[in-house]
């Protein structure tokens, strides 16, 4: 990660962060991997605490809810609804200042 960061300027235009990490999604078809996904998400979330140029977007809880209809029938790929939510969250994060939380409820 440190090597990747060295290739980026300290801040983007308007002081916004340059890097965005998005959580692994809890795809129903990969339920046996959910524990590993949550460990990965925790590690990526920690980067936000130590690197000012990094923001983490956690979609796990919303995508986990069945009524969210975030996945298509195969249980692995995001649906139109899932992608629309994802897009909304990324846009909201980019509009906010760099010191504000990455997740909107």
GITA-V702677 format. One record per residue. N is the residue number from 0. RES is the residue in one small letter. PSI is psi in whole degrees, 0 to 359 (none if undefined). OMEGA is omega as a letter, one per 30 degrees, with the letter a starting at -180 (none if undefined). Layout:
[[N,RES,PSI,OMEGA] [N,RES,PSI,OMEGA]]
This chain:
[[0,x,319,l] [1,x,320,l] [2,x,320,l] [3,x,315,a] [4,x,328,a] [5,x,335,a] [6,x,356,a] [7,x,144,l] [8,x,160,a] [9,x,321,l] [10,x,151,l] [11,x,184,l] [12,x,141,a] [13,x,18,l] [14,x,9,a] [15,x,154,l] [16,x,156,a] [17,x,338,a] [18,x,138,l] [19,x,124,l] [20,x,131,l] [21,x,134,a] [22,x,154,l] [23,x,145,a] [24,x,145,a] [25,x,64,a] [26,x,127,a] [27,x,326,a] [28,x,349,a] [29,x,33,a] [30,x,331,l] [31,x,345,l] [32,x,357,a] [33,x,323,l] [34,x,315,l] [35,x,321,l] [36,x,317,a] [37,x,325,l] [38,x,317,l] [39,x,312,a] [40,x,319,l] [41,x,319,l] [42,x,316,a] [43,x,321,l] [44,x,322,l] [45,x,329,l] [46,x,325,l] [47,x,330,a] [48,x,335,a] [49,x,349,a] [50,x,113,a] [51,x,342,a] [52,x,3,a] [53,x,138,l] [54,x,146,a] [55,x,130,l] [56,x,114,a] [57,x,110,l] [58,x,1,a] [59,x,305,a] [60,x,317,a] [61,x,316,a] [62,x,340,a] [63,x,335,a] [64,x,123,a] [65,x,323,a] [66,x,348,l] [67,x,339,l] [68,x,44,a] [69,x,343,a] [70,x,152,l] [71,x,181,a] [72,x,332,a] [73,x,350,l] [74,x,11,a] [75,x,323,a] [76,x,146,l] [77,x,147,l] [78,x,178,l] [79,x,319,l] [80,x,316,l] [81,x,315,l] [82,x,323,l] [83,x,318,l] [84,x,313,a] [85,x,312,l] [86,x,315,l] [87,x,316,a] [88,x,319,l] [89,x,315,l] [90,x,317,l] [91,x,319,l] [92,x,318,a] [93,x,333,l] [94,x,333,a] [95,x,164,l] [96,x,161,a] [97,x,344,a] [98,x,358,a] [99,x,156,a] [100,x,152,a] [101,x,345,a] [102,x,130,l] [103,x,135,l] [104,x,none,none]]
